[in-house]
Amino acid sequence: MELNFRSDNESPAAQAIMDAFAQANQGTAWAYAEDPWSERLDEAFTGLFETPTTVLPLSTGTVANSIALACVTPPWGSVYCHRNAHIQNDECGAPEFFGNGLRLVPLDGPDGKFDAPELDRQVRANQGHGVHAYLPSALSITQSTESGTVYEPGEIAAICDAAAHHGMATHMDGARFGNAVSSLGCHPADLTWRAGIQMLSFGASKNGCFAAEALLFFGNPGLREKAERIRKRSGHLLSKMRYVSAQLLAYIDDGLWLELATHANGQAARFAEAVANHPEAGLEYTVCANEVFVKWSAEGFKSLEAAGMQFLTWPGRDDLARFVFSHCTREAETDALCKAMK
């Protein structure tokens, strides 16, 4: 029997989400996000984040990130992000495509994070050339990060303050936002608009939904029409958007999203403890959410594969692998993985 720890993208949808989908499948409803479910999104997310929130339901995180950045970045503008960010390495140039040639500027920092001084240093390094240089227009931070770590509210606030000083818009790629909120135990507002984030790609597909994401704008309803037009022009305005919106409503109802994320984080923590106690293997990064990066020998990883464990050997390194735990990872599966490590 093979056990899959490759990615939370490969997990099935949660039963509560399937139930919501089935309920939305009764009868007819107006198309193109004019259905009752889609029209409730602004109110529902305004309540969740405790601030006026504009919501665009979408089907992928890539398009959520790309529309957000295209809304605030001209073709001669630049977006600053971590060197390992998803928008930099894993979206096939989609932000540049949607932004008609906008430029991504990679920032450095340990554990998948950059800080305010690094942002300020890089922006200043690209100044002084007038119209010859790209215009610093936006920043994007990932929460939780591509290294499985998380930004504390104070870290986000400092970065956003630096961005505001340079007149830049602020975006958060929250593909695993629920895992970060659960890990930090804070209010979702503390990691977003209260800290200075203006746009959030609110991830759901990795944590129990299917083909359901949302782009959130905090306190700037003026961006709605531009975002909606980009959504339509790029072919992402689904005719039967009610199926996406119904998932999103069920996802945040009664804290389901945090319940699912907390379970995933807990399984990751159990495995991280086993790795920390291993005589040969070790942790590449501090485990904060639902991803565990393990340093070990190539032979050790081959023994895990032989035991039926599926995971991702990190590109370019045969001594590093990523294990991801999902909302439906069973304790017995985590126990089997820990046992195979021994």
C-alpha positions as CSV (number, residue, x, y, z in Angstrom):
1,M,0.0,0.0,0.0
2,E,1.4,3.4,-1.0
3,L,0.8,6.5,1.2
4,N,0.8,9.9,-0.5
5,F,2.6,12.8,1.2
6,R,3.5,14.5,-2.1
7,S,1.2,17.5,-1.9
8,D,-2.1,18.6,-0.3
9,N,-3.1,19.4,-3.9
10,E,-3.6,15.7,-4.3
11,S,-6.0,15.2,-1.4
12,P,-9.7,14.7,-2.0
13,A,-12.3,17.3,-1.1
14,A,-13.8,17.4,2.4
15,Q,-17.2,15.9,2.8
16,A,-18.8,19.2,4.0
17,I,-17.5,20.8,0.7
18,M,-19.0,17.9,-1.3
19,D,-22.3,18.4,0.5
20,A,-22.3,22.1,-0.3
21,F,-21.6,21.3,-3.9
22,A,-24.5,18.9,-4.1
23,Q,-26.8,21.5,-2.5
24,A,-25.8,24.1,-5.1
25,N,-26.6,21.5,-7.8
26,Q,-30.4,21.7,-7.1
27,G,-32.3,23.6,-9.8
28,T,-31.2,26.5,-11.9
29,A,-29.3,29.7,-10.9
30,W,-28.2,32.8,-12.7
31,A,-24.8,32.4,-14.5
32,Y,-21.5,34.3,-14.3
33,A,-21.3,35.0,-10.6
34,E,-24.8,36.5,-10.4
35,D,-26.1,33.6,-8.4
36,P,-27.2,33.8,-4.7
37,W,-24.1,32.0,-3.5
38,S,-21.7,34.4,-5.3
39,E,-23.7,37.4,-4.2
40,R,-23.2,36.4,-0.5
41,L,-19.4,36.3,-0.7
42,D,-18.7,39.9,0.1
43,E,-20.9,39.8,3.2
44,A,-19.5,36.5,4.4
45,F,-15.8,37.4,4.1
46,T,-16.5,40.9,5.5
47,G,-17.7,39.2,8.6
48,L,-14.7,36.8,8.7
49,F,-12.1,39.6,8.3
50,E,-14.1,42.3,10.2
51,T,-13.5,44.9,7.4
52,P,-15.3,45.7,4.1
53,T,-14.0,43.0,1.7
54,T,-14.6,42.5,-2.0
55,V,-14.4,38.9,-3.2
56,L,-13.8,37.5,-6.6
57,P,-14.4,33.7,-6.8
58,L,-11.8,31.9,-9.0
59,S,-10.7,28.4,-9.9
60,T,-6.9,28.6,-9.4
61,G,-4.4,30.3,-7.2
62,T,-2.3,31.2,-10.1
63,V,-5.0,33.4,-11.6
64,A,-5.8,34.9,-8.2
65,N,-2.2,36.0,-7.8
66,S,-1.9,37.2,-11.4
67,I,-5.1,39.2,-11.5
68,A,-4.2,40.8,-8.1
69,L,-0.8,41.9,-9.3
70,A,-2.0,43.0,-12.8
71,C,-4.6,45.3,-11.1
72,V,-1.9,47.4,-9.3
73,T,1.1,47.0,-11.6
74,P,1.6,48.7,-14.9
75,P,3.6,47.0,-17.7
76,W,6.6,49.1,-16.7
77,G,6.1,48.2,-13.0
78,S,7.9,45.7,-10.8
79,V,6.7,43.2,-8.2
80,Y,9.0,42.3,-5.3
81,C,8.8,38.7,-3.9
82,H,11.0,36.1,-2.3
83,R,13.3,34.2,-4.6
84,N,11.5,30.9,-3.8
85,A,8.0,32.4,-4.2
86,H,5.4,30.5,-6.2
87,I,4.8,33.5,-8.5
88,Q,8.6,33.5,-9.3
89,N,9.2,29.7,-9.9
90,D,5.9,27.9,-10.3
91,E,3.5,29.9,-12.4
92,C,5.1,29.8,-15.8
93,G,5.3,33.6,-16.1
94,A,1.6,34.0,-15.5
95,P,1.9,37.3,-13.5
96,E,4.1,38.8,-16.3
97,F,1.6,37.6,-18.9
98,F,-1.5,39.0,-17.1
99,G,0.5,42.2,-16.3
100,N,1.5,42.8,-19.9
101,G,5.2,42.5,-19.1
102,L,5.5,43.5,-15.5
103,R,8.7,42.4,-13.9
104,L,9.2,40.1,-10.8
105,V,12.2,41.1,-8.6
106,P,13.4,38.3,-6.3
107,L,14.4,39.0,-2.7
108,D,16.6,36.9,-0.5
109,G,16.0,35.8,3.1
110,P,16.3,32.7,5.2
111,D,13.5,30.2,5.7
112,G,11.5,31.3,2.7
113,K,11.0,34.8,4.1
114,F,12.4,38.3,3.4
115,D,12.2,41.3,5.7
116,A,11.7,45.0,5.5
117,P,15.4,46.0,5.3
118,E,15.9,43.5,2.4
119,L,12.9,45.0,0.5
120,D,14.1,48.6,1.2
121,R,17.7,47.7,0.1
122,Q,16.5,46.1,-3.2
123,V,14.1,49.0,-4.1
124,R,16.8,51.6,-3.5
125,A,19.3,49.6,-5.5
126,N,16.9,49.9,-8.5
127,Q,16.3,53.6,-8.1
128,G,18.0,56.5,-9.7
129,H,17.5,55.7,-13.4
130,G,14.2,57.5,-13.9
131,V,12.1,56.2,-16.8
132,H,15.0,53.8,-17.7
133,A,14.1,51.6,-14.7
134,Y,11.0,49.6,-13.7
135,L,8.7,51.4,-11.3
136,P,8.4,49.6,-7.9
137,S,4.7,48.9,-7.8
138,A,3.8,46.0,-5.6
139,L,5.2,43.4,-3.2
140,S,3.9,39.8,-2.7
141,I,4.6,37.7,0.3
142,T,3.6,34.0,0.7
143,Q,1.8,32.7,3.8
144,S,2.6,30.1,4.8
145,T,5.9,30.3,2.8
146,E,7.3,27.9,0.3
147,S,9.6,26.6,3.1
148,G,6.6,25.8,5.4
149,T,7.4,28.7,7.7
150,V,5.1,31.6,8.6
151,Y,5.3,35.4,8.8
152,E,4.4,36.8,12.2
153,P,2.0,39.8,12.2
154,G,4.8,42.2,13.2
155,E,7.0,41.0,10.4
156,I,4.2,41.6,7.9
157,A,3.5,45.0,9.3
158,A,7.1,46.0,9.0
159,I,7.3,44.9,5.4
160,C,4.1,46.6,4.5
161,D,5.3,49.8,6.1
162,A,8.4,49.7,3.9
163,A,6.3,49.1,0.9
164,A,4.0,52.0,1.7
165,H,7.1,54.2,2.0
166,H,7.9,53.4,-1.6
167,G,4.3,53.8,-2.8
168,M,3.9,50.0,-3.5
169,A,0.7,48.0,-3.2
170,T,0.7,44.9,-1.0
171,H,-0.4,41.3,-1.9
172,M,-0.3,38.1,0.0
173,D,-0.3,34.7,-1.7
174,G,-2.4,32.7,0.8
175,A,-2.4,29.3,-0.9
176,R,-2.0,27.8,2.6
177,F,-3.4,30.8,4.5
178,G,-5.5,28.6,6.7
179,N,-2.5,26.6,7.9
180,A,-0.7,29.8,8.8
181,V,-3.6,31.2,10.7
182,S,-4.0,28.0,12.6
183,S,-0.3,27.8,13.3
184,L,-0.1,31.4,14.7
185,G,-3.5,31.2,16.6
186,C,-4.3,34.8,15.6
187,H,-7.3,36.4,13.8
188,P,-7.0,36.4,10.0
189,A,-7.2,40.1,10.0
190,D,-4.0,40.3,12.0
191,L,-2.1,38.7,9.1
192,T,-3.8,40.8,6.4
193,W,-5.4,44.3,6.4
194,R,-4.4,45.1,10.0
195,A,-0.8,44.6,9.1
196,G,-1.1,46.5,5.8
197,I,-2.0,43.8,3.2
198,Q,-4.4,45.1,0.6
199,M,-5.0,42.0,-1.5
200,L,-5.2,38.3,-0.5
201,S,-5.2,35.2,-2.7
202,F,-7.3,33.2,-0.3
203,G,-6.5,29.5,-0.9
204,A,-9.0,26.8,-0.4
205,S,-8.2,24.0,-2.9
206,K,-5.2,22.7,-0.9
207,N,-7.3,22.5,2.3
208,G,-10.5,20.6,1.4
209,C,-12.1,22.4,-1.6
210,F,-11.7,21.6,-5.3
211,A,-11.1,24.3,-8.0
212,A,-12.1,27.0,-5.5
213,E,-10.0,30.0,-4.6
214,A,-10.8,33.6,-3.9
215,L,-9.2,37.0,-4.5
216,L,-9.9,39.4,-1.7
217,F,-9.6,43.2,-1.8
218,F,-9.6,44.9,1.6
219,G,-11.1,48.4,1.7
220,N,-10.6,49.2,-2.0
221,P,-13.8,48.5,-3.9
222,G,-12.5,50.6,-6.8
223,L,-10.4,47.6,-8.0
224,R,-13.4,45.4,-8.4
225,E,-14.3,46.4,-12.0
226,K,-10.7,46.1,-13.2
227,A,-10.3,42.7,-11.6
228,E,-13.6,41.5,-13.0
229,R,-12.7,42.6,-16.5
230,I,-9.3,40.9,-16.3
231,R,-11.1,37.7,-15.0
232,K,-13.5,37.8,-17.9
233,R,-10.9,38.6,-20.6
234,S,-8.6,35.9,-19.4
235,G,-11.3,33.3,-19.5
236,H,-11.8,32.8,-15.8
237,L,-15.3,34.0,-15.3
238,L,-17.1,30.6,-15.0
239,S,-20.6,30.4,-16.2
240,K,-21.6,28.1,-13.3
241,M,-19.6,30.1,-10.7
242,R,-22.2,29.0,-8.0
243,Y,-20.2,25.7,-7.6
244,V,-17.1,27.6,-6.6
245,S,-18.9,30.2,-4.4
246,A,-20.9,27.5,-2.6
247,Q,-17.6,25.8,-1.7
248,L,-16.1,29.0,-0.4
249,L,-19.2,29.7,1.8
250,A,-19.1,26.2,3.3
251,Y,-15.3,26.4,3.7
252,I,-15.5,29.4,6.1
253,D,-18.8,28.5,7.7
254,D,-18.4,27.6,11.4
255,G,-14.6,27.7,11.1
256,L,-14.3,24.6,8.9
257,W,-11.3,26.0,7.1
258,L,-9.3,26.3,10.4
259,E,-10.5,22.9,11.6
260,L,-9.2,21.2,8.5
261,A,-5.9,23.2,8.6
262,T,-5.4,22.4,12.3
263,H,-5.6,18.7,11.6
264,A,-3.1,18.9,8.8
265,N,-0.7,21.0,10.9
266,G,-1.0,18.5,13.7
267,Q,0.0,15.6,11.5
268,A,3.0,17.5,10.2
269,A,4.1,18.2,13.8
270,R,4.0,14.6,14.7
271,F,6.2,13.6,11.8
272,A,8.5,16.6,12.5
273,E,9.1,15.2,16.0
274,A,10.0,11.8,14.6
275,V,12.5,13.4,12.2
276,A,14.0,15.6,15.0
277,N,14.6,12.4,17.0
278,H,16.1,10.5,14.1
279,P,19.8,9.6,14.4
280,E,20.6,10.6,10.8
281,A,17.8,12.7,9.3
282,G,17.0,16.3,10.3
283,L,14.8,19.2,9.5
284,E,15.8,21.7,6.9
285,Y,13.3,24.4,8.2
286,T,11.3,24.9,11.4
287,V,8.0,23.2,10.9
288,C,5.2,25.7,11.4
289,A,2.3,24.5,9.2
290,N,1.7,21.4,7.2
291,E,4.9,21.0,5.2
292,V,8.0,19.1,6.5
293,F,11.3,19.4,4.7
294,V,13.6,16.6,5.6
295,K,17.4,16.4,5.1
296,W,18.7,12.8,4.8
297,S,20.7,10.6,2.5
298,A,19.6,9.5,-0.9
299,E,19.7,5.9,0.3
300,G,17.4,6.8,3.2
301,F,14.8,8.3,1.0
302,K,15.0,5.3,-1.3
303,S,14.2,3.1,1.7
304,L,11.1,5.2,2.3
305,E,10.0,4.8,-1.3
306,A,10.5,1.1,-1.0
307,A,8.3,1.1,2.0
308,G,5.5,2.7,-0.1
309,M,5.9,6.3,0.9
310,Q,5.3,8.9,-1.7
311,F,6.9,12.4,-1.3
312,L,8.7,15.0,-3.3
313,T,12.5,14.9,-3.6
314,W,13.4,18.5,-3.9
315,P,14.5,19.6,-7.4
316,G,18.3,19.8,-7.7
317,R,18.9,18.0,-4.4
318,D,18.9,14.3,-3.6
319,D,19.4,14.9,0.1
320,L,16.2,17.0,0.7
321,A,12.6,15.9,0.4
322,R,9.2,17.6,1.2
323,F,6.4,15.8,3.0
324,V,3.0,17.5,3.0
325,F,0.1,16.6,5.3
326,S,-3.5,17.4,4.4
327,H,-6.9,17.8,6.0
328,C,-7.6,14.1,5.6
329,T,-4.2,12.6,6.5
330,R,-5.1,9.9,9.0
331,E,-3.1,9.3,12.2
332,A,-2.4,5.8,11.0
333,E,-0.8,7.1,7.9
334,T,1.4,9.4,9.8
335,D,2.3,6.6,12.2
336,A,3.3,4.4,9.2
337,L,5.5,7.1,7.9
338,C,7.2,7.6,11.2
339,K,7.7,3.9,11.5
340,A,9.2,3.7,8.1
341,M,11.7,6.4,9.0
342,K,13.0,4.2,11.8
